């Protein structure tokens, strides 16, 4: 085996919601993915002197000798995908998330490895569908060389990466001034819960305290952005409303978010009071409110405490609201029901072949009824079993599929205690949203105190919170 090292720009890409698309239309999704690879990805990669290292089932790994070439390729592919998706229903669109990093890589028999590759993959994982995230080094190397804007996301703790990484979102075109049009366009809601944190009001009457208030809001935004299933609007966008009297419904439409967090700060002597309230933008309904009082001994420590407290309360609140948006339902398809029961019997053989057979039966059930929550939850459980027992040659693909099935199950039947417990256990095991997973397990107990549900799934999350 030949092995060498070199510096390279690495582009990692995958399809957002791939398992959901496969569940809806397996043949159509596979054919569309193949067509995109042949007609769009491969020619664009070649045009920018890149090398397609490998496909990863639902994505690509590409190597470039230039950061500029990597960025140009990514931007062109995303632009072509936007055009391709224009006439396709939103729930059937193939949208790529992309991450770009530059670093030292190990090349062995045509494949590439190393920290540079790992960071690119983690950047891809936090990108929005249709979006591109890059490391700080990529932004530095490309600044001023391309007609694109970079939005600073701050330092991010990426999964299994020891050091924090400075991350930037890529935006089309040069940086823009705040819009002056009296009727800004309405943005579509993203495909996951979305929130914007508006600038908090200064109730102290002391203009010198603005820095503290703005810093507190920025910390809250950063804390919320760590919730992987939550789409958080960047500070630059939400702070355009600073000092303005706003209409909540209008702001929600302009920013394309379902929820808004607003609040105020009052500082007097050595104490500070921060109030915050969560509002559903479309209706103006207040979903949650709280007040935080503390001595002002250490500004930065207080900002951290407030941000953590707000994020910790908002996450289960938002999740509960999202759950209520979906009606609890069982399947009306008797064939899907039968397939699910057959799959359940295969799962409890505790053997690899049984789990694989169960997955196939569940695939058929989900194909018949894509909103069958119990089937989706059991599919998540199967991927957990394959992963934890080492029964799969593609553990990362199993992880992604398990997480995706768990989230789909919550969306389809989020008030079914068995679905909640199974999804909580799967998300907790795979290290996804561990505190939200605990909230799901608690919710399962709240709905149904049957100890079998808790002991079999969600109850295992509590000790030590270790996935």
KEKELUM-118096 format. One record per residue (C-alpha): residue number from 1; residue in one letter; z, x negated, y. Coordinates in nm, 3 decimals. Example, Ala and Ser with C-alpha at 12.3 -4.5 7.8 and 13.67 -1.06 7.14 Angstrom:
BEGIN
   resi   resn         z         x         y
      1      A     0.780    -1.230    -0.450
      2      S     0.714    -1.367    -0.106
! end
This chain:
BEGIN
   resi   resn         z         x         y
      1      X     0.000     0.000     0.000
      2      X    -0.103    -0.138     0.340
      3      X     0.145    -0.097     0.624
      4      X     0.125    -0.183     0.993
      5      X     0.281    -0.095     1.326
      6      X     0.124    -0.004     1.657
      7      X     0.185     0.184     1.980
      8      X     0.015     0.523     1.992
      9      X     0.016     0.864     2.157
     10      X     0.094     1.133     1.901
     11      X     0.000     1.499     1.928
     12      X     0.179     1.745     1.697
     13      X     0.065     2.108     1.687
     14      X     0.152     2.414     1.484
     15      X     0.084     2.787     1.488
     16      X     0.358     3.001     1.642
     17      X     0.465     3.282     1.408
     18      X     0.245     3.156     1.125
     19      X     0.443     3.328     0.850
     20      X     0.424     3.659     1.035
     21      X     0.045     3.625     1.066
     22      X     0.015     3.535     0.698
     23      X     0.228     3.836     0.609
     24      X     0.003     4.066     0.810
     25      X    -0.334     3.928     0.694
     26      X    -0.327     3.624     0.469
     27      X    -0.701     3.588     0.409
     28      X    -0.794     3.657     0.769
     29      X    -0.535     3.413     0.905
     30      X    -0.639     3.133     0.670
     31      X    -1.006     3.182     0.754
     32      X    -0.936     3.194     1.128
     33      X    -0.724     2.877     1.106
     34      X    -1.003     2.699     0.919
     35      X    -1.262     2.811     1.175
     36      X    -1.044     2.692     1.464
     37      X    -0.999     2.354     1.298
     38      X    -1.373     2.307     1.239
     39      X    -1.507     2.456     1.562
     40      X    -1.241     2.369     1.816
     41      X    -0.983     2.114     1.703
     42      X    -1.196     1.855     1.525
     43      X    -1.478     1.835     1.787
     44      X    -1.226     1.814     2.074
     45      X    -1.025     1.545     1.896
     46      X    -1.343     1.343     1.836
     47      X    -1.457     1.387     2.197
     48      X    -1.132     1.229     2.316
     49      X    -1.135     0.946     2.062
     50      X    -0.846     1.077     1.857
     51      X    -0.785     1.058     1.483
     52      X    -0.683     1.365     1.284
     53      X    -0.414     1.216     1.062
     54      X    -0.348     1.529     0.858
     55      X    -0.315     1.904     0.860
     56      X     0.031     2.042     0.783
     57      X    -0.047     2.387     0.648
     58      X    -0.008     2.558     0.983
     59      X    -0.075     2.267     1.216
     60      X    -0.215     1.924     1.290
     61      X    -0.096     1.569     1.348
     62      X    -0.327     1.359     1.565
     63      X    -0.316     0.998     1.684
     64      X    -0.466     0.868     2.011
     65      X    -0.480     0.523     2.166
     66      X    -0.442     0.675     2.514
     67      X    -0.188     0.918     2.660
     68      X    -0.455     1.055     2.894
     69      X    -0.690     1.126     2.604
     70      X    -0.411     1.301     2.412
     71      X    -0.327     1.523     2.709
     72      X    -0.689     1.604     2.783
     73      X    -0.742     1.702     2.422
     74      X    -0.433     1.924     2.415
     75      X    -0.517     2.098     2.743
     76      X    -0.878     2.162     2.636
     77      X    -0.774     2.304     2.299
     78      X    -0.518     2.535     2.458
     79      X    -0.773     2.650     2.716
     80      X    -1.028     2.724     2.444
     81      X    -0.762     2.914     2.247
     82      X    -0.684     3.125     2.554
     83      X    -1.053     3.222     2.575
     84      X    -1.071     3.288     2.203
     85      X    -0.764     3.513     2.213
     86      X    -0.877     3.717     2.515
     87      X    -1.020     3.998     2.303
     88      X    -0.769     3.976     2.018
     89      X    -0.463     4.197     1.987
     90      X    -0.147     4.002     2.095
     91      X     0.019     4.050     1.755
     92      X    -0.280     3.892     1.577
     93      X    -0.346     3.596     1.804
     94      X    -0.326     3.242     1.671
     95      X    -0.140     3.045     1.937
     96      X    -0.053     2.678     1.907
     97      X     0.261     2.503     2.023
     98      X     0.203     2.135     2.101
     99      X     0.417     1.829     2.155
    100      X     0.301     1.486     2.276
    101      X     0.494     1.161     2.261
    102      X     0.406     0.795     2.292
    103      X     0.586     0.534     2.087
    104      X     0.586     0.283     1.806
    105      X     0.453     0.420     1.477
    106      X     0.426     0.294     1.120
    107      X     0.080     0.332     0.964
    108      X     0.066     0.343     0.585
    109      X    -0.242     0.439     0.384
    110      X    -0.380     0.641     0.673
    111      X    -0.060     0.841     0.736
    112      X     0.178     0.775     1.026
    113      X     0.557     0.773     1.039
    114      X     0.841     0.669     1.263
    115      X     1.050     0.783     1.557
    116      X     0.742     0.831     1.776
    117      X     0.607     1.089     1.532
    118      X     0.944     1.261     1.488
    119      X     0.991     1.310     1.863
    120      X     0.639     1.458     1.896
    121      X     0.721     1.708     1.620
    122      X     1.047     1.810     1.788
    123      X     0.872     1.851     2.125
    124      X     0.621     2.081     1.957
    125      X     0.907     2.288     1.815
    126      X     1.049     2.369     2.163
    127      X     0.711     2.442     2.325
    128      X     0.613     2.799     2.408
    129      X     0.327     2.964     2.217
    130      X     0.015     2.838     2.393
    131      X     0.219     2.567     2.564
    132      X     0.253     2.189     2.563
    133      X     0.574     1.983     2.591
    134      X     0.566     1.608     2.650
    135      X     0.821     1.328     2.665
    136      X     0.917     1.159     2.991
    137      X     0.717     0.851     2.900
    138      X     0.401     1.058     2.855
    139      X     0.458     1.221     3.193
    140      X     0.505     0.883     3.360
    141      X     0.189     0.740     3.205
    142      X    -0.024     1.044     3.292
    143      X     0.112     1.130     3.639
    144      X    -0.168     1.135     3.896
    145      X    -0.441     1.076     3.639
    146      X    -0.505     1.440     3.542
    147      X    -0.529     1.765     3.736
    148      X    -0.226     1.916     3.567
    149      X     0.130     1.982     3.677
    150      X     0.446     1.883     3.490
    151      X     0.758     2.099     3.499
    152      X     1.079     1.906     3.441
    153      X     1.292     2.063     3.166
    154      X     1.561     1.796     3.194
    155      X     1.709     1.596     2.911
    156      X     1.699     1.782     2.580
    157      X     1.898     1.721     2.262
    158      X     1.622     1.740     2.001
    159      X     1.711     1.811     1.639
    160      X     1.777     1.495     1.434
    161      X     1.690     1.271     1.730
    162      X     1.990     1.052     1.818
    163      X     1.923     1.015     2.191
    164      X     1.851     1.282     2.454
    165      X     1.482     1.301     2.548
    166      X     1.348     1.384     2.893
    167      X     1.105     1.672     2.844
    168      X     0.830     1.817     3.062
    169      X     0.622     2.132     3.027
    170      X     0.254     2.098     3.105
    171      X     0.122     2.349     3.356
    172      X    -0.246     2.406     3.438
    173      X    -0.367     2.274     3.770
    174      X    -0.175     2.083     4.038
    175      X     0.171     2.188     4.149
    176      X     0.154     2.511     4.345
    177      X     0.351     2.638     4.643
    178      X     0.540     2.963     4.598
    179      X     0.294     3.255     4.611
    180      X     0.257     3.428     4.946
    181      X     0.072     3.734     4.818
    182      X     0.266     4.057     4.885
    183      X     0.174     4.185     4.538
    184      X     0.216     3.905     4.280
    185      X     0.050     3.976     3.946
    186      X     0.254     4.128     3.666
    187      X     0.311     3.882     3.384
    188      X     0.315     4.000     3.021
    189      X     0.644     3.981     2.833
    190      X     0.660     3.695     2.582
    191      X     0.697     3.769     2.212
    192      X     1.070     3.693     2.211
    193      X     1.371     3.792     2.429
    194      X     1.321     3.654     2.782
    195      X     1.557     3.593     3.074
    196      X     1.555     3.453     3.427
    197      X     1.870     3.333     3.607
    198      X     1.849     3.422     3.975
    199      X     2.018     3.212     4.244
    200      X     2.381     3.316     4.277
    201      X     2.514     3.445     4.610
    202      X     2.748     3.231     4.817
    203      X     3.046     3.456     4.892
    204      X     3.249     3.182     5.066
    205      X     3.048     3.172     5.387
    206      X     3.048     2.792     5.362
    207      X     2.694     2.656     5.356
    208      X     2.822     2.322     5.227
    209      X     2.904     2.494     4.897
    210      X     2.537     2.571     4.824
    211      X     2.506     2.251     4.619
    212      X     2.788     2.365     4.391
    213      X     2.642     2.712     4.346
    214      X     2.290     2.584     4.277
    215      X     2.426     2.324     4.035
    216      X     2.621     2.590     3.848
    217      X     2.311     2.807     3.812
    218      X     2.105     2.510     3.695
    219      X     2.365     2.431     3.428
    220      X     2.358     2.793     3.309
    221      X     1.978     2.776     3.282
    222      X     2.005     2.453     3.081
    223      X     2.265     2.602     2.848
    224      X     2.056     2.915     2.788
    225      X     1.743     2.706     2.722
    226      X     1.915     2.557     2.416
    227      X     1.904     2.900     2.248
    228      X     1.585     2.857     2.050
    229      X     1.494     3.225     2.015
    230      X     1.536     3.288     2.389
    231      X     1.253     3.241     2.642
    232      X     1.414     3.109     2.964
    233      X     1.230     3.093     3.297
    234      X     1.250     2.752     3.463
    235      X     1.460     2.692     3.775
    236      X     1.154     2.631     3.993
    237      X     1.029     2.984     3.929
    238      X     1.357     3.173     3.959
    239      X     1.474     2.984     4.271
    240      X     1.179     3.113     4.472
    241      X     1.397     3.423     4.519
    242      X     1.680     3.228     4.683
    243      X     1.795     3.392     5.004
    244      X     1.583     3.701     4.945
    245      X     1.684     4.061     4.885
    246      X     1.510     4.142     4.559
    247      X     1.416     4.447     4.357
    248      X     1.524     4.381     4.000
    249      X     1.235     4.568     3.843
    250      X     0.983     4.386     4.062
    251      X     1.130     4.046     3.979
    252      X     1.116     4.126     3.609
    253      X     0.747     4.213     3.640
    254      X     0.665     3.906     3.851
    255      X     0.840     3.661     3.618
    256      X     0.745     3.839     3.297
    257      X     1.103     3.870     3.166
    258      X     1.305     4.150     3.009
    259      X     1.648     4.039     3.133
    260      X     1.790     3.897     3.457
    261      X     2.121     3.724     3.517
    262      X     2.257     3.741     3.872
    263      X     2.594     3.660     4.018
    264      X     2.806     3.523     4.300
    265      X     3.045     3.238     4.370
    266      X     3.354     3.247     4.592
    267      X     3.546     2.930     4.667
    268      X     3.883     2.934     4.843
    269      X     4.117     2.638     4.866
    270      X     4.141     2.475     4.529
    271      X     4.009     2.765     4.323
    272      X     3.672     2.917     4.253
    273      X     3.566     3.259     4.124
    274      X     3.226     3.313     3.963
    275      X     3.099     3.656     3.868
    276      X     2.788     3.720     3.662
    277      X     2.606     4.027     3.533
    278      X     2.323     4.076     3.288
    279      X     2.062     4.337     3.378
    280      X     1.770     4.487     3.188
    281      X     1.483     4.440     3.431
    282      X     1.271     4.740     3.334
    283      X     1.549     4.995     3.379
    284      X     1.795     4.817     3.609
    285      X     2.072     4.895     3.359
    286      X     2.374     4.664     3.352
    287      X     2.434     4.532     3.001
    288      X     2.723     4.291     3.056
    289      X     2.942     4.153     3.336
    290      X     3.229     3.905     3.354
    291      X     3.436     3.702     3.597
    292      X     3.544     3.340     3.572
    293      X     3.845     3.203     3.764
    294      X     3.948     2.840     3.755
    295      X     4.105     2.566     3.965
    296      X     3.847     2.346     4.131
    297      X     3.976     2.017     3.991
    298      X     3.649     1.880     3.866
    299      X     3.320     2.033     3.982
    300      X     3.112     1.903     3.692
    301      X     3.364     2.002     3.426
    302      X     3.387     2.352     3.574
    303      X     3.008     2.387     3.582
    304      X     2.994     2.292     3.215
    305      X     3.267     2.539     3.122
    306      X     3.102     2.824     3.310
    307      X     2.759     2.749     3.163
    308      X     2.895     2.735     2.808
    309      X     3.096     3.054     2.859
    310      X     2.805     3.247     3.005
    311      X     2.564     3.131     2.735
    312      X     2.819     3.203     2.464
    313      X     2.867     3.562     2.581
    314      X     2.508     3.634     2.676
    315      X     2.358     3.520     2.345
    316      X     2.521     3.783     2.120
    317      X     2.488     4.041     2.398
    318      X     2.116     3.987     2.421
    319      X     2.079     3.978     2.046
    320      X     2.267     4.305     2.008
    321      X     2.046     4.462     2.274
    322      X     1.734     4.336     2.100
    323      X     1.862     4.473     1.771
    324      X     1.913     4.815     1.930
    325      X     1.553     4.809     2.048
    326      X     1.438     4.826     1.686
    327      X     1.511     5.140     1.486
    328      X     1.679     5.089     1.153
    329      X     1.444     5.198     0.880
    330      X     1.377     5.177     0.509
    331      X     1.027     5.159     0.371
    332      X     0.838     5.480     0.296
    333      X     0.609     5.292     0.058
    334      X     0.740     5.340    -0.296
    335      X     0.523     5.057    -0.425
    336      X     0.671     4.816    -0.169
    337      X     1.019     4.937    -0.269
    338      X     0.944     4.876    -0.636
    339      X     0.804     4.528    -0.563
    340      X     1.122     4.445    -0.371
    341      X     1.345     4.555    -0.658
    342      X     1.143     4.347    -0.902
    343      X     1.169     4.049    -0.673
    344      X     1.545     4.090    -0.653
    345      X     1.574     4.069    -1.030
    346      X     1.370     3.745    -1.032
    347      X     1.584     3.585    -0.761
    348      X     1.899     3.618    -0.966
    349      X     1.755     3.427    -1.261
    350      X     1.866     3.122    -1.056
    351      X     1.554     2.939    -1.171
    352      X     1.264     2.788    -0.979
    353      X     1.002     2.998    -1.155
    354      X     1.200     3.314    -1.087
    355      X     1.226     3.242    -0.714
    356      X     0.853     3.164    -0.693
    357      X     0.772     3.488    -0.875
    358      X     1.003     3.675    -0.639
    359      X     0.824     3.528    -0.336
    360      X     0.489     3.649    -0.466
    361      X     0.626     4.000    -0.525
    362      X     0.778     4.002    -0.176
    363      X     0.450     3.884    -0.026
    364      X     0.285     4.191    -0.178
    365      X     0.564     4.419    -0.054
    366      X     0.543     4.280     0.301
    367      X     0.165     4.310     0.295
    368      X     0.207     4.681     0.223
    369      X     0.484     4.726     0.481
    370      X     0.517     4.438     0.735
    371      X     0.832     4.601     0.880
    372      X     1.022     4.622     0.549
    373      X     1.342     4.449     0.660
    374      X     1.497     4.402     0.317
    375      X     1.181     4.239     0.179
    376      X     1.162     4.005     0.479
    377      X     1.529     3.909     0.439
    378      X     1.485     3.840     0.067
    379      X     1.179     3.624     0.142
    380      X     1.399     3.422     0.378
    381      X     1.657     3.393     0.098
    382      X     1.389     3.266    -0.143
    383      X     1.285     2.988     0.093
    384      X     1.652     2.894     0.130
    385      X     1.688     2.873    -0.250
    386      X     1.373     2.660    -0.284
    387      X     1.493     2.425    -0.012
    388      X     1.856     2.387    -0.115
    389      X     1.767     2.324    -0.482
    390      X     1.484     2.082    -0.408
    391      X     1.232     2.313    -0.573
    392      X     0.959     2.266    -0.312
    393      X     0.727     1.975    -0.235
    394      X     0.710     2.091     0.127
    395      X     1.070     2.134     0.250
    396      X     0.976     2.153     0.618
    397      X     0.725     2.431     0.551
    398      X     0.993     2.618     0.352
    399      X     1.239     2.574     0.639
    400      X     0.996     2.716     0.891
    401      X     0.900     3.005     0.667
    402      X     1.264     3.087     0.595
    403      X     1.355     3.091     0.965
    404      X     1.050     3.301     1.051
    405      X     1.120     3.557     0.776
    406      X     1.486     3.579     0.884
    407      X     1.392     3.650     1.244
    408      X     1.132     3.907     1.141
    409      X     1.391     4.077     0.922
    410      X     1.631     4.104     1.216
    411      X     1.357     4.256     1.429
    412      X     1.268     4.509     1.162
    413      X     1.613     4.615     1.039
    414      X     1.870     4.449     1.261
    415      X     2.144     4.705     1.194
    416      X     2.127     4.678     0.815
    417      X     2.436     4.474     0.717
    418      X     2.265     4.319     0.416
    419      X     1.971     4.208     0.629
    420      X     2.209     4.075     0.896
    421      X     2.414     3.879     0.643
    422      X     2.111     3.732     0.464
    423      X     1.940     3.637     0.790
    424      X     2.264     3.485     0.923
    425      X     2.308     3.274     0.612
    426      X     1.946     3.153     0.619
    427      X     1.951     3.066     0.989
    428      X     2.287     2.894     0.949
    429      X     2.173     2.687     0.652
    430      X     1.859     2.571     0.829
    431      X     2.058     2.479     1.141
    432      X     1.890     2.741     1.358
    433      X     2.105     2.914     1.624
    434      X     2.427     2.862     1.429
    435      X     2.647     3.054     1.675
    436      X     2.404     3.343     1.683
    437      X     2.409     3.333     1.302
    438      X     2.787     3.368     1.310
    439      X     2.749     3.663     1.548
    440      X     2.507     3.826     1.299
    441      X     2.758     3.775     1.017
    442      X     3.034     3.929     1.228
    443      X     2.807     4.219     1.311
    444      X     2.738     4.271     0.941
    445      X     3.113     4.298     0.881
    446      X     3.153     4.528     1.179
    447      X     2.891     4.767     1.042
    448      X     3.001     4.743     0.678
    449      X     3.326     4.581     0.569
    450      X     3.200     4.546     0.212
    451      X     3.328     4.196     0.112
    452      X     3.032     4.145    -0.121
    453      X     2.796     4.130     0.175
    454      X     3.010     3.875     0.358
    455      X     3.101     3.658     0.060
    456      X     2.747     3.646    -0.070
    457      X     2.585     3.546     0.256
    458      X     2.721     3.542     0.609
    459      X     3.084     3.472     0.514
    460      X     2.990     3.121     0.412
    461      X     2.906     3.039     0.774
    462      X     3.258     3.044     0.903
    463      X     3.420     2.734     0.747
    464      X     3.338     2.444     0.977
    465      X     3.012     2.603     1.098
    466      X     2.819     2.355     0.886
    467      X     2.463     2.460     0.792
! end
